[in-house]
């Protein structure tokens, strides 16, 4: 499945507030990375943000789906869909994305 370039460009523009990041096209979607670590993916017309035990409740409270794949969608990744109102508000999206990035950076600094 091809990446929806218009949607991808929109999402990347909305994410400008987080500062520097990289993208990598993979598995029919686009990974969004900081320092080589994926914190988001753009696929199936959605932005999926990576979660852990510190931010998963933000997504669950909004009723957002977990990213699944495979023939029967039984395989799951720690990415959840981004609520439309968050995606459409670049300031709010920046806050959500930065929250995860802080967690990611804290985890990386503890492992070094």
TIVO-2410 file (N, C-alpha, C; in nm, 3 decimals):
# residues 112
REC num residu      c1      c2      c3 atome chaine
REC   1      X   0.085  -0.117   0.000     N      A
REC   1      X   0.000   0.000   0.000    CA      A
REC   1      X   0.089   0.124   0.000     C      A
REC   2      X   0.061   0.219  -0.085     N      A
REC   2      X   0.141   0.340  -0.098    CA      A
REC   2      X   0.111   0.437   0.016     C      A
REC   3      X   0.213   0.514   0.050     N      A
REC   3      X   0.197   0.617   0.152    CA      A
REC   3      X   0.115   0.732   0.094     C      A
REC   4      X   0.017   0.780   0.169     N      A
REC   4      X  -0.062   0.897   0.130    CA      A
REC   4      X   0.026   1.019   0.154     C      A
REC   5      X   0.090   1.069   0.046     N      A
REC   5      X   0.186   1.177   0.057    CA      A
REC   5      X   0.124   1.304   0.113     C      A
REC   6      X   0.004   1.337   0.073     N      A
REC   6      X  -0.061   1.459   0.121    CA      A
REC   6      X  -0.083   1.451   0.273     C      A
REC   7      X  -0.134   1.338   0.321     N      A
REC   7      X  -0.156   1.322   0.465    CA      A
REC   7      X  -0.023   1.322   0.539     C      A
REC   8      X   0.076   1.252   0.485     N      A
REC   8      X   0.208   1.247   0.547    CA      A
REC   8      X   0.264   1.388   0.561     C      A
REC   9      X   0.258   1.467   0.454     N      A
REC   9      X   0.309   1.604   0.458    CA      A
REC   9      X   0.235   1.688   0.562     C      A
REC  10      X   0.104   1.668   0.572     N      A
REC  10      X   0.024   1.740   0.671    CA      A
REC  10      X   0.070   1.705   0.813     C      A
REC  11      X   0.085   1.576   0.841     N      A
REC  11      X   0.127   1.532   0.974    CA      A
REC  11      X   0.265   1.586   1.007     C      A
REC  12      X   0.358   1.576   0.914     N      A
REC  12      X   0.494   1.624   0.940    CA      A
REC  12      X   0.494   1.774   0.965     C      A
REC  13      X   0.409   1.848   0.895     N      A
REC  13      X   0.398   1.991   0.918    CA      A
REC  13      X   0.342   2.018   1.059     C      A
REC  14      X   0.244   1.939   1.099     N      A
REC  14      X   0.185   1.954   1.233    CA      A
REC  14      X   0.287   1.922   1.343     C      A
REC  15      X   0.384   1.836   1.313     N      A
REC  15      X   0.485   1.796   1.412    CA      A
REC  15      X   0.605   1.890   1.419     C      A
REC  16      X   0.609   1.995   1.339     N      A
REC  16      X   0.726   2.084   1.337    CA      A
REC  16      X   0.761   2.140   1.474     C      A
REC  17      X   0.663   2.155   1.561     N      A
REC  17      X   0.686   2.213   1.692    CA      A
REC  17      X   0.772   2.128   1.785     C      A
REC  18      X   0.798   2.003   1.751     N      A
REC  18      X   0.879   1.919   1.839    CA      A
REC  18      X   1.028   1.936   1.813     C      A
REC  19      X   1.063   2.008   1.708     N      A
REC  19      X   1.205   2.023   1.675    CA      A
REC  19      X   1.248   1.921   1.571     C      A
REC  20      X   1.378   1.890   1.573     N      A
REC  20      X   1.435   1.801   1.472    CA      A
REC  20      X   1.385   1.658   1.487     C      A
REC  21      X   1.355   1.598   1.372     N      A
REC  21      X   1.321   1.456   1.367    CA      A
REC  21      X   1.352   1.406   1.228     C      A
REC  22      X   1.356   1.275   1.213     N      A
REC  22      X   1.384   1.213   1.084    CA      A
REC  22      X   1.263   1.127   1.046     C      A
REC  23      X   1.254   1.095   0.917     N      A
REC  23      X   1.151   1.002   0.871    CA      A
REC  23      X   1.217   0.892   0.791     C      A
REC  24      X   1.152   0.779   0.790     N      A
REC  24      X   1.201   0.665   0.714    CA      A
REC  24      X   1.081   0.588   0.663     C      A
REC  25      X   1.072   0.571   0.531     N      A
REC  25      X   0.964   0.493   0.473    CA      A
REC  25      X   0.993   0.346   0.496     C      A
REC  26      X   0.895   0.276   0.555     N      A
REC  26      X   0.913   0.134   0.580    CA      A
REC  26      X   0.778   0.065   0.597     C      A
REC  27      X   0.769  -0.056   0.545     N      A
REC  27      X   0.649  -0.140   0.558    CA      A
REC  27      X   0.523  -0.068   0.514     C      A
REC  28      X   0.531   0.009   0.405     N      A
REC  28      X   0.413   0.076   0.350    CA      A
REC  28      X   0.369   0.198   0.429     C      A
REC  29      X   0.451   0.242   0.522     N      A
REC  29      X   0.419   0.361   0.601    CA      A
REC  29      X   0.544   0.444   0.621     C      A
REC  30      X   0.536   0.539   0.711     N      A
REC  30      X   0.649   0.625   0.740    CA      A
REC  30      X   0.674   0.626   0.890     C      A
REC  31      X   0.796   0.591   0.929     N      A
REC  31      X   0.835   0.600   1.069    CA      A
REC  31      X   0.887   0.741   1.095     C      A
REC  32      X   0.852   0.796   1.212     N      A
REC  32      X   0.902   0.928   1.253    CA      A
REC  32      X   0.995   0.901   1.371     C      A
REC  33      X   1.120   0.946   1.358     N      A
REC  33      X   1.224   0.910   1.454    CA      A
REC  33      X   1.296   1.032   1.510     C      A
REC  34      X   1.347   1.016   1.630     N      A
REC  34      X   1.440   1.113   1.689    CA      A
REC  34      X   1.559   1.032   1.736     C      A
REC  35      X   1.678   1.071   1.690     N      A
REC  35      X   1.802   1.000   1.724    CA      A
REC  35      X   1.792   0.851   1.692     C      A
REC  36      X   1.725   0.818   1.583     N      A
REC  36      X   1.714   0.680   1.539    CA      A
REC  36      X   1.606   0.598   1.604     C      A
REC  37      X   1.535   0.654   1.703     N      A
REC  37      X   1.430   0.580   1.773    CA      A
REC  37      X   1.293   0.626   1.725     C      A
REC  38      X   1.211   0.532   1.683     N      A
REC  38      X   1.077   0.565   1.632    CA      A
REC  38      X   0.986   0.603   1.747     C      A
REC  39      X   0.921   0.720   1.734     N      A
REC  39      X   0.823   0.761   1.833    CA      A
REC  39      X   0.684   0.775   1.772     C      A
REC  40      X   0.677   0.764   1.639     N      A
REC  40      X   0.548   0.773   1.572    CA      A
REC  40      X   0.558   0.702   1.437     C      A
REC  41      X   0.440   0.668   1.385     N      A
REC  41      X   0.435   0.613   1.250    CA      A
REC  41      X   0.310   0.667   1.181     C      A
REC  42      X   0.324   0.686   1.054     N      A
REC  42      X   0.212   0.734   0.971    CA      A
REC  42      X   0.177   0.619   0.878     C      A
REC  43      X   0.056   0.568   0.895     N      A
REC  43      X   0.013   0.454   0.814    CA      A
REC  43      X  -0.138   0.442   0.820     C      A
REC  44      X  -0.196   0.393   0.712     N      A
REC  44      X  -0.341   0.372   0.703    CA      A
REC  44      X  -0.419   0.502   0.728     C      A
REC  45      X  -0.363   0.615   0.684     N      A
REC  45      X  -0.431   0.743   0.700    CA      A
REC  45      X  -0.442   0.789   0.844     C      A
REC  46      X  -0.351   0.740   0.929     N      A
REC  46      X  -0.352   0.778   1.070    CA      A
REC  46      X  -0.211   0.805   1.118     C      A
REC  47      X  -0.203   0.885   1.225     N      A
REC  47      X  -0.077   0.902   1.297    CA      A
REC  47      X  -0.085   0.817   1.421     C      A
REC  48      X   0.013   0.731   1.438     N      A
REC  48      X   0.020   0.639   1.552    CA      A
REC  48      X   0.137   0.683   1.638     C      A
REC  49      X   0.112   0.715   1.765     N      A
REC  49      X   0.219   0.754   1.857    CA      A
REC  49      X   0.256   0.637   1.947     C      A
REC  50      X   0.385   0.624   1.972     N      A
REC  50      X   0.433   0.516   2.057    CA      A
REC  50      X   0.393   0.544   2.201     C      A
REC  51      X   0.355   0.439   2.272     N      A
REC  51      X   0.311   0.454   2.411    CA      A
REC  51      X   0.393   0.363   2.502     C      A
REC  52      X   0.389   0.397   2.629     N      A
REC  52      X   0.441   0.309   2.732    CA      A
REC  52      X   0.351   0.326   2.854     C      A
REC  53      X   0.390   0.269   2.965     N      A
REC  53      X   0.303   0.273   3.082    CA      A
REC  53      X   0.283   0.415   3.137     C      A
REC  54      X   0.366   0.511   3.096     N      A
REC  54      X   0.353   0.649   3.144    CA      A
REC  54      X   0.252   0.731   3.065     C      A
REC  55      X   0.224   0.693   2.939     N      A
REC  55      X   0.131   0.775   2.860    CA      A
REC  55      X   0.017   0.697   2.794     C      A
REC  56      X   0.010   0.568   2.815     N      A
REC  56      X  -0.093   0.487   2.749    CA      A
REC  56      X  -0.235   0.531   2.788     C      A
REC  57      X  -0.252   0.576   2.912     N      A
REC  57      X  -0.386   0.616   2.956    CA      A
REC  57      X  -0.440   0.737   2.880     C      A
REC  58      X  -0.352   0.824   2.830     N      A
REC  58      X  -0.397   0.935   2.747    CA      A
REC  58      X  -0.475   0.884   2.626     C      A
REC  59      X  -0.430   0.774   2.570     N      A
REC  59      X  -0.492   0.717   2.451    CA      A
REC  59      X  -0.615   0.634   2.486     C      A
REC  60      X  -0.604   0.555   2.592     N      A
REC  60      X  -0.716   0.471   2.633    CA      A
REC  60      X  -0.837   0.557   2.672     C      A
REC  61      X  -0.812   0.667   2.745     N      A
REC  61      X  -0.921   0.757   2.785    CA      A
REC  61      X  -0.995   0.814   2.664     C      A
REC  62      X  -0.923   0.830   2.554     N      A
REC  62      X  -0.982   0.883   2.431    CA      A
REC  62      X  -1.043   0.773   2.344     C      A
REC  63      X  -1.029   0.647   2.387     N      A
REC  63      X  -1.084   0.535   2.311    CA      A
REC  63      X  -1.009   0.506   2.182     C      A
REC  64      X  -0.881   0.537   2.181     N      A
REC  64      X  -0.803   0.519   2.058    CA      A
REC  64      X  -0.758   0.374   2.042     C      A
REC  65      X  -0.753   0.327   1.917     N      A
REC  65      X  -0.714   0.187   1.892    CA      A
REC  65      X  -0.563   0.168   1.898     C      A
REC  66      X  -0.525   0.047   1.934     N      A
REC  66      X  -0.385   0.007   1.929    CA      A
REC  66      X  -0.353  -0.037   1.787     C      A
REC  67      X  -0.231  -0.011   1.742     N      A
REC  67      X  -0.189  -0.051   1.608    CA      A
REC  67      X  -0.175  -0.202   1.603     C      A
REC  68      X  -0.241  -0.263   1.507     N      A
REC  68      X  -0.232  -0.407   1.487    CA      A
REC  68      X  -0.194  -0.435   1.341     C      A
REC  69      X  -0.143  -0.554   1.318     N      A
REC  69      X  -0.109  -0.595   1.182    CA      A
REC  69      X  -0.113  -0.746   1.172     C      A
REC  70      X  -0.092  -0.794   1.053     N      A
REC  70      X  -0.098  -0.938   1.027    CA      A
REC  70      X  -0.230  -0.973   0.963     C      A
REC  71      X  -0.239  -1.094   0.911     N      A
REC  71      X  -0.360  -1.137   0.841    CA      A
REC  71      X  -0.485  -1.121   0.925     C      A
REC  72      X  -0.475  -1.155   1.052     N      A
REC  72      X  -0.592  -1.146   1.140    CA      A
REC  72      X  -0.580  -1.031   1.242     C      A
REC  73      X  -0.486  -0.940   1.218     N      A
REC  73      X  -0.461  -0.826   1.307    CA      A
REC  73      X  -0.431  -0.870   1.451     C      A
REC  74      X  -0.372  -0.987   1.466     N      A
REC  74      X  -0.344  -1.036   1.601    CA      A
REC  74      X  -0.211  -0.985   1.656     C      A
REC  75      X  -0.128  -0.931   1.570     N      A
REC  75      X   0.001  -0.878   1.615    CA      A
REC  75      X  -0.018  -0.732   1.653     C      A
REC  76      X   0.039  -0.693   1.767     N      A
REC  76      X   0.020  -0.558   1.817    CA      A
REC  76      X   0.153  -0.491   1.843     C      A
REC  77      X   0.156  -0.360   1.816     N      A
REC  77      X   0.272  -0.279   1.849    CA      A
REC  77      X   0.231  -0.177   1.954     C      A
REC  78      X   0.327  -0.122   2.024     N      A
REC  78      X   0.299  -0.021   2.127    CA      A
REC  78      X   0.280   0.117   2.067     C      A
REC  79      X   0.192   0.125   1.969     N      A
REC  79      X   0.153   0.250   1.906    CA      A
REC  79      X   0.001   0.259   1.912     C      A
REC  80      X  -0.049   0.377   1.940     N      A
REC  80      X  -0.193   0.400   1.944    CA      A
REC  80      X  -0.229   0.514   1.851     C      A
REC  81      X  -0.349   0.510   1.797     N      A
REC  81      X  -0.399   0.616   1.710    CA      A
REC  81      X  -0.406   0.749   1.784     C      A
REC  82      X  -0.387   0.855   1.709     N      A
REC  82      X  -0.393   0.990   1.765    CA      A
REC  82      X  -0.533   1.045   1.745     C      A
REC  83      X  -0.596   1.098   1.850     N      A
REC  83      X  -0.730   1.157   1.835    CA      A
REC  83      X  -0.729   1.270   1.732     C      A
REC  84      X  -0.836   1.280   1.654     N      A
REC  84      X  -0.845   1.382   1.549    CA      A
REC  84      X  -0.824   1.522   1.604     C      A
REC  85      X  -0.882   1.551   1.722     N      A
REC  85      X  -0.869   1.687   1.776    CA      A
REC  85      X  -0.725   1.718   1.815     C      A
REC  86      X  -0.647   1.617   1.849     N      A
REC  86      X  -0.505   1.636   1.878    CA      A
REC  86      X  -0.428   1.657   1.749     C      A
REC  87      X  -0.455   1.575   1.650     N      A
REC  87      X  -0.386   1.585   1.522    CA      A
REC  87      X  -0.412   1.719   1.454     C      A
REC  88      X  -0.532   1.770   1.467     N      A
REC  88      X  -0.570   1.894   1.399    CA      A
REC  88      X  -0.519   2.019   1.470     C      A
REC  89      X  -0.474   2.006   1.593     N      A
REC  89      X  -0.423   2.119   1.671    CA      A
REC  89      X  -0.272   2.099   1.689     C      A
REC  90      X  -0.191   2.170   1.612     N      A
REC  90      X  -0.047   2.145   1.615    CA      A
REC  90      X   0.013   2.166   1.753     C      A
REC  91      X  -0.039   2.262   1.830     N      A
REC  91      X   0.011   2.283   1.965    CA      A
REC  91      X  -0.016   2.164   2.055     C      A
REC  92      X  -0.137   2.112   2.047     N      A
REC  92      X  -0.174   1.995   2.128    CA      A
REC  92      X  -0.094   1.874   2.083     C      A
REC  93      X  -0.080   1.855   1.952     N      A
REC  93      X  -0.002   1.743   1.901    CA      A
REC  93      X   0.143   1.753   1.947     C      A
REC  94      X   0.198   1.872   1.945     N      A
REC  94      X   0.335   1.893   1.992    CA      A
REC  94      X   0.347   1.850   2.138     C      A
REC  95      X   0.250   1.886   2.222     N      A
REC  95      X   0.254   1.848   2.364    CA      A
REC  95      X   0.248   1.696   2.379     C      A
REC  96      X   0.157   1.632   2.305     N      A
REC  96      X   0.145   1.485   2.314    CA      A
REC  96      X   0.276   1.419   2.269     C      A
REC  97      X   0.331   1.464   2.157     N      A
REC  97      X   0.453   1.403   2.104    CA      A
REC  97      X   0.572   1.429   2.197     C      A
REC  98      X   0.581   1.551   2.249     N      A
REC  98      X   0.692   1.583   2.339    CA      A
REC  98      X   0.684   1.500   2.468     C      A
REC  99      X   0.564   1.472   2.513     N      A
REC  99      X   0.548   1.390   2.633    CA      A
REC  99      X   0.615   1.255   2.611     C      A
REC 100      X   0.589   1.195   2.495     N      A
REC 100      X   0.652   1.066   2.469    CA      A
REC 100      X   0.802   1.083   2.449     C      A
REC 101      X   0.844   1.186   2.380     N      A
REC 101      X   0.987   1.206   2.356    CA      A
REC 101      X   1.063   1.220   2.488     C      A
REC 102      X   1.005   1.290   2.586     N      A
REC 102      X   1.069   1.301   2.717    CA      A
REC 102      X   1.086   1.162   2.779     C      A
REC 103      X   0.984   1.080   2.769     N      A
REC 103      X   0.993   0.944   2.823    CA      A
REC 103      X   1.101   0.864   2.752     C      A
REC 104      X   1.105   0.878   2.620     N      A
REC 104      X   1.203   0.806   2.540    CA      A
REC 104      X   1.346   0.851   2.575     C      A
REC 105      X   1.366   0.981   2.585     N      A
REC 105      X   1.499   1.035   2.618    CA      A
REC 105      X   1.541   0.995   2.759     C      A
REC 106      X   1.447   0.997   2.855     N      A
REC 106      X   1.478   0.954   2.991    CA      A
REC 106      X   1.518   0.807   2.994     C      A
REC 107      X   1.449   0.724   2.918     N      A
REC 107      X   1.479   0.581   2.913    CA      A
REC 107      X   1.618   0.560   2.852     C      A
REC 108      X   1.650   0.637   2.744     N      A
REC 108      X   1.780   0.624   2.680    CA      A
REC 108      X   1.893   0.667   2.773     C      A
REC 109      X   1.873   0.777   2.849     N      A
REC 109      X   1.978   0.826   2.936    CA      A
REC 109      X   2.004   0.729   3.052     C      A
REC 110      X   1.900   0.656   3.095     N      A
REC 110      X   1.918   0.559   3.203    CA      A
REC 110      X   1.992   0.434   3.155     C      A
REC 111      X   1.982   0.406   3.024     N      A
REC 111      X   2.046   0.284   2.972    CA      A
REC 111      X   2.191   0.308   2.929     C      A
REC 112      X   2.237   0.432   2.934     N      A
REC 112      X   2.376   0.459   2.894    CA      A
REC 112      X   2.465   0.484   3.012     C      A
***
